[in-house]
Amino acid sequence: MCKALGFFFSVSKNNKFNVNNETKILAIAHKVIEIETQAVQQLKDLIDARFFAVAKLILNMSGRLVVTGIGKSALIARKLVATFNSTGTPSLFMHASDAVHGDFGMVQPEDVILCLSKSGETAELKTLMPMIKNLGASSIAMTSRKDSFLALRADLLLHTPIPSEADPDNLVPTTSTTVQLVMGDTLAMCLLGLRGFNKNDFAKNHPGGSLGKRLHLRVRDLMVKNEKPVVFPTTTIPKVIFEISSKRLGATAVIDEQEILLGIITDGDIRRMLAKYTDFSTLMAKQIMTRNPRYIGPQQLAEKALDLMRNNSITQLPVVEGHKYLGMVHLHDLLKEGIAG
């Protein structure tokens, strides 16, 4: 495959590459994808009892999963640590070169160390393996060579063989890092499934993300940012219009003296009124308000407010507790928080 890819990459040293050569560019792209896809497909045959043993070891550990590597493998290790942490497996990244210069102090005997290396012969990892053994921690090798130093000395092996890298000289870490990433993600998702980790757990680790906000942000958190538009049943229409305009929520609640919600008047109600009446100077709020409007409680999730708005084709909801009007939440509030969209 490398020779075939080399044919596509071959360029005369005396000539600049012709960027307009669409056929050549597409051929290279297709070949790279073909090589990496083949390598990923081969991983399916390696998901066996050895893979289960790795998952079981990590699932039952009392410490953390320490993921290490060097070069491009270290970059994949960093990504995998982020994935493990966000899906319920406590993890940390340790660069292999830093580990042999003091950072190994972060490792505890109850930890499991996952070592990423294409060759399994990386000098830093060779130095690291005896340190892991002496500490009494468990080790897992993720490497393409089953006969490598790392594979033979680790407690368990995740074999990640590749047909070749995606460059013509089989040098650039491309296919090897792809299979490391896929194997690591596969392991993380299996651990997620074994733990019964669900979207609520995920949201706890991502409170600032859209999912976290959907599952934690409540109506009360949104309404406090808004003013509280309110009129009474006998309020005249000019004053109603002023209240809607000044509070900038496109609506106002209509309440009684006990602050009980009686109705709502929206921009749409005002437009319909203008189409119906030529003189509205004597009209009052109670004559144009929508009675028994949809509303929501302050403890409800913001996502529930979004569902109510969408299902009823409205953009505002009065917030009510015990029939008492507390304020207003608007679709724009949900958009700002990344919940709607």
C-alpha positions as CSV (number, residue, x, y, z in Angstrom):
1,M,0.0,0.0,0.0
2,C,2.8,2.4,0.8
3,K,4.3,1.9,-2.7
4,A,0.9,2.6,-4.2
5,L,0.5,5.7,-2.1
6,G,4.0,6.7,-3.0
7,F,3.1,6.7,-6.7
8,F,0.4,9.3,-6.0
9,F,2.7,11.4,-3.8
10,S,5.6,11.3,-6.2
11,V,6.5,14.9,-7.4
12,S,9.5,16.0,-9.4
13,K,11.9,17.9,-7.1
14,N,12.3,20.5,-9.8
15,N,8.6,21.2,-10.1
16,K,6.1,22.6,-7.7
17,F,3.1,20.5,-7.0
18,N,0.3,21.4,-9.3
19,V,-2.5,22.2,-6.8
20,N,-5.0,22.1,-9.7
21,N,-4.4,18.4,-10.3
22,E,-7.7,17.3,-8.9
23,T,-7.4,13.7,-9.9
24,K,-4.1,13.3,-8.0
25,I,-5.3,15.1,-4.9
26,L,-8.5,13.0,-4.7
27,A,-6.5,9.8,-5.3
28,I,-4.2,10.6,-2.4
29,A,-7.2,11.4,-0.2
30,H,-9.1,8.2,-1.1
31,K,-6.0,6.1,-0.5
32,V,-5.3,7.6,3.0
33,I,-8.9,7.0,4.0
34,E,-8.7,3.4,2.6
35,I,-5.6,2.6,4.6
36,E,-6.9,4.0,7.9
37,T,-10.3,2.5,7.4
38,Q,-8.8,-1.0,6.9
39,A,-6.7,-0.6,10.1
40,V,-9.8,0.4,12.1
41,Q,-11.8,-2.5,10.7
42,Q,-9.2,-5.0,11.8
43,L,-9.6,-3.9,15.4
44,K,-13.0,-5.6,15.5
45,D,-11.3,-9.0,15.4
46,L,-9.2,-8.0,18.5
47,I,-12.1,-7.2,20.8
48,D,-11.9,-10.5,22.7
49,A,-11.2,-11.9,26.1
50,R,-8.0,-9.9,26.4
51,F,-10.0,-6.7,25.8
52,F,-12.5,-7.8,28.4
53,A,-9.7,-8.3,30.9
54,V,-8.5,-4.7,30.3
55,A,-12.0,-3.3,30.8
56,K,-12.5,-5.4,34.0
57,L,-9.2,-4.3,35.4
58,I,-10.0,-0.6,34.9
59,L,-13.6,-1.0,36.1
60,N,-12.5,-2.6,39.4
61,M,-9.5,-0.4,40.1
62,S,-9.6,1.6,43.3
63,G,-7.2,4.3,41.9
64,R,-7.1,6.2,38.7
65,L,-6.3,5.4,35.1
66,V,-3.0,7.0,34.2
67,V,-2.5,7.3,30.4
68,T,1.0,7.9,29.1
69,G,2.9,8.1,25.8
70,I,5.3,10.2,23.9
71,G,5.2,12.2,20.7
72,K,1.9,11.8,18.7
73,S,0.9,9.0,21.1
74,A,1.0,11.5,23.9
75,L,-1.4,13.7,22.1
76,I,-3.8,10.8,21.7
77,A,-3.3,10.0,25.4
78,R,-4.4,13.5,26.4
79,K,-7.5,13.2,24.3
80,L,-8.4,9.8,25.8
81,V,-7.9,11.1,29.4
82,A,-10.5,13.8,28.6
83,T,-12.9,11.2,27.3
84,F,-12.4,8.8,30.2
85,N,-12.9,11.6,32.8
86,S,-16.0,12.9,31.1
87,T,-17.6,9.4,31.0
88,G,-17.0,8.3,34.6
89,T,-13.4,6.8,34.6
90,P,-11.1,9.0,36.8
91,S,-8.0,9.6,34.7
92,L,-4.9,11.7,34.4
93,F,-2.3,12.2,31.7
94,M,1.4,11.7,32.4
95,H,3.9,12.4,29.6
96,A,6.4,9.6,29.4
97,S,9.4,11.8,29.2
98,D,8.3,13.8,32.2
99,A,7.5,10.7,34.1
100,V,11.1,9.6,34.2
101,H,12.1,13.0,35.4
102,G,9.9,13.3,38.5
103,D,6.3,13.2,37.3
104,F,6.0,9.5,38.2
105,G,5.4,10.7,41.7
106,M,1.8,11.3,40.7
107,V,1.3,7.5,40.3
108,Q,0.0,5.5,43.2
109,P,0.1,1.7,43.7
110,E,-3.7,1.4,43.2
111,D,-3.5,3.1,39.8
112,V,-3.6,1.5,36.4
113,I,-1.2,2.8,33.8
114,L,-2.1,2.6,30.2
115,C,1.0,3.0,27.9
116,L,0.5,4.1,24.3
117,S,3.3,3.3,21.8
118,K,3.2,2.2,18.2
119,S,6.5,0.3,18.4
120,G,6.4,-0.6,22.1
121,E,10.2,0.1,22.1
122,T,10.1,3.8,23.1
123,A,13.1,4.5,25.4
124,E,11.1,6.5,27.9
125,L,8.5,3.7,28.3
126,K,11.3,1.1,28.6
127,T,12.6,3.1,31.6
128,L,9.1,3.5,32.9
129,M,8.0,-0.1,33.0
130,P,10.4,-1.2,35.8
131,M,9.2,1.8,37.8
132,I,5.6,0.7,37.4
133,K,6.5,-2.9,38.5
134,N,8.4,-1.7,41.5
135,L,5.5,0.5,42.6
136,G,3.1,-2.4,42.4
137,A,0.7,-0.6,40.0
138,S,-1.0,-2.5,37.1
139,S,0.0,-1.8,33.5
140,I,-1.6,-2.0,30.1
141,A,0.2,-1.7,26.8
142,M,-1.4,-0.4,23.7
143,T,1.0,-1.2,20.9
144,S,1.0,-2.5,17.3
145,R,3.7,-5.1,18.1
146,K,2.9,-8.1,20.3
147,D,6.6,-9.0,20.6
148,S,7.7,-5.6,21.7
149,F,9.4,-4.7,25.0
150,L,6.3,-3.0,26.2
151,A,3.8,-5.7,25.2
152,L,5.9,-8.5,26.8
153,R,6.3,-6.7,30.1
154,A,2.9,-5.1,30.7
155,D,0.2,-7.0,32.7
156,L,-2.3,-6.7,29.8
157,L,-2.1,-5.9,26.1
158,L,-4.4,-4.0,23.8
159,H,-3.1,-5.0,20.4
160,T,-3.4,-2.2,17.8
161,P,-1.7,-3.5,14.6
162,I,-1.7,-1.5,11.4
163,P,-1.0,-2.4,7.7
164,S,1.0,0.8,7.3
165,E,1.0,4.5,8.1
166,A,-0.8,6.7,5.5
167,D,2.4,8.3,4.1
168,P,4.4,6.6,1.3
169,D,7.5,6.0,3.5
170,N,5.5,4.5,6.4
171,L,6.9,7.1,8.8
172,V,4.3,9.7,9.7
173,P,2.1,8.7,12.7
174,T,-1.3,8.7,11.0
175,T,-2.9,5.2,10.9
176,S,-1.2,4.3,14.2
177,T,-2.7,7.2,16.1
178,T,-6.1,6.6,14.5
179,V,-6.3,3.1,15.8
180,Q,-5.1,4.2,19.2
181,L,-7.8,6.7,19.3
182,V,-10.5,4.3,18.2
183,M,-9.4,1.6,20.6
184,G,-9.3,4.1,23.4
185,D,-12.7,5.4,22.6
186,T,-14.0,1.8,22.4
187,L,-12.7,1.1,25.8
188,A,-14.2,4.3,27.3
189,M,-17.6,3.5,25.8
190,C,-17.5,-0.1,27.2
191,L,-16.7,1.3,30.6
192,L,-19.5,3.8,30.3
193,G,-21.9,0.9,29.5
194,L,-20.6,-1.2,32.4
195,R,-21.1,1.6,34.8
196,G,-24.6,2.4,33.6
197,F,-23.3,6.0,33.0
198,N,-26.2,8.1,31.5
199,K,-26.8,11.6,30.3
200,N,-27.5,12.8,33.9
201,D,-24.0,11.6,34.9
202,F,-22.5,13.1,31.8
203,A,-24.2,16.5,32.5
204,K,-22.6,16.5,36.0
205,N,-19.2,16.6,34.4
206,H,-20.3,19.1,31.8
207,P,-22.3,21.8,33.7
208,G,-21.2,24.5,31.2
209,G,-22.3,22.5,28.1
210,S,-25.6,22.5,26.5
211,L,-26.5,19.1,27.8
212,G,-25.5,20.1,31.4
213,K,-27.7,23.2,31.1
214,R,-30.6,21.2,29.8
215,L,-30.4,18.9,32.8
216,H,-29.6,21.4,35.6
217,L,-30.6,25.0,34.6
218,R,-34.0,25.9,36.0
219,V,-36.6,28.5,35.2
220,R,-35.8,30.4,38.3
221,D,-32.2,30.9,37.1
222,L,-33.4,32.6,33.9
223,M,-36.3,34.7,35.2
224,V,-34.1,36.7,37.6
225,K,-32.3,38.2,34.6
226,N,-35.5,39.7,33.3
227,E,-37.8,42.6,34.4
228,K,-41.2,41.7,35.6
229,P,-43.9,43.1,33.2
230,V,-47.2,43.4,34.9
231,V,-50.6,45.3,34.4
232,F,-54.0,45.0,36.0
233,P,-57.3,44.1,34.3
234,T,-58.4,47.8,34.2
235,T,-55.1,49.1,32.9
236,T,-55.6,51.2,29.7
237,I,-54.1,49.9,26.4
238,P,-51.6,52.8,26.0
239,K,-50.2,51.9,29.4
240,V,-50.2,48.2,28.5
241,I,-48.2,49.0,25.3
242,F,-45.8,51.1,27.4
243,E,-45.3,48.2,29.8
244,I,-44.6,45.7,27.1
245,S,-42.2,48.0,25.3
246,S,-40.3,49.1,28.4
247,K,-39.8,45.6,29.8
248,R,-38.7,44.3,26.4
249,L,-40.1,40.8,26.7
250,G,-42.8,41.1,24.1
251,A,-45.6,40.5,26.6
252,T,-47.0,41.4,30.0
253,A,-48.8,39.5,32.6
254,V,-52.3,40.6,33.8
255,I,-52.8,40.1,37.5
256,D,-55.2,41.0,40.3
257,E,-54.5,42.7,43.6
258,Q,-53.2,39.4,45.1
259,E,-50.8,39.0,42.2
260,I,-52.7,36.0,40.9
261,L,-52.2,35.5,37.2
262,L,-55.3,36.3,35.2
263,G,-54.0,36.5,31.7
264,I,-51.3,37.6,29.3
265,I,-51.0,40.2,26.6
266,T,-48.4,39.8,23.9
267,D,-47.2,41.8,20.9
268,G,-49.5,39.6,18.8
269,D,-52.5,40.6,20.9
270,I,-51.7,44.3,20.4
271,R,-51.4,43.8,16.6
272,R,-54.7,42.0,16.4
273,M,-56.3,44.7,18.5
274,L,-55.0,47.4,16.1
275,A,-56.5,45.5,13.2
276,K,-59.9,45.3,14.9
277,Y,-60.2,48.7,16.6
278,T,-59.6,52.2,15.2
279,D,-60.0,53.8,18.6
280,F,-58.5,51.9,21.6
281,S,-58.2,54.8,24.0
282,T,-61.0,53.4,26.2
283,L,-60.0,49.7,25.9
284,M,-58.6,48.0,29.0
285,A,-56.3,45.1,29.4
286,K,-59.0,42.6,30.4
287,Q,-60.7,43.1,27.0
288,I,-57.8,41.9,24.9
289,M,-55.8,39.6,27.2
290,T,-55.5,35.9,26.6
291,R,-57.2,34.2,29.6
292,N,-55.8,31.1,31.3
293,P,-52.4,31.3,29.6
294,R,-49.7,28.7,29.6
295,Y,-47.3,29.1,32.5
296,I,-44.5,27.3,34.3
297,G,-43.2,26.9,37.8
298,P,-39.8,28.4,38.9
299,Q,-38.4,24.9,39.9
300,Q,-39.1,23.4,36.4
301,L,-36.1,22.7,34.2
302,A,-35.4,25.3,31.5
303,E,-35.8,22.5,29.0
304,K,-39.4,22.1,30.1
305,A,-40.0,25.7,29.3
306,L,-38.5,25.2,25.9
307,D,-40.8,22.2,25.2
308,L,-43.9,24.3,26.3
309,M,-42.9,27.1,24.0
310,R,-42.3,24.9,21.0
311,N,-45.4,22.8,21.5
312,N,-47.7,25.9,21.9
313,S,-45.9,28.2,19.3
314,I,-45.2,30.9,21.9
315,T,-42.1,32.8,22.9
316,Q,-42.9,33.8,26.5
317,L,-44.1,32.0,29.6
318,P,-45.3,33.6,32.9
319,V,-43.6,32.0,35.9
320,V,-46.1,31.1,38.5
321,E,-45.9,29.5,41.9
322,G,-49.1,28.8,43.9
323,H,-51.0,30.8,41.3
324,K,-48.9,33.9,42.2
325,Y,-47.1,35.6,39.3
326,L,-43.3,35.8,39.8
327,G,-42.0,36.9,36.5
328,M,-41.4,36.0,32.8
329,V,-39.1,33.7,30.9
330,H,-38.5,34.3,27.2
331,L,-37.3,32.1,24.4
332,H,-34.3,34.4,24.0
333,D,-33.2,33.5,27.5
334,L,-33.0,29.8,26.4
335,L,-31.2,30.8,23.2
336,K,-28.5,32.7,25.1
337,E,-27.9,29.7,27.3
338,G,-27.5,27.4,24.3
339,I,-30.5,25.3,25.2
340,A,-32.7,26.2,22.3
341,G,-31.5,26.0,18.7
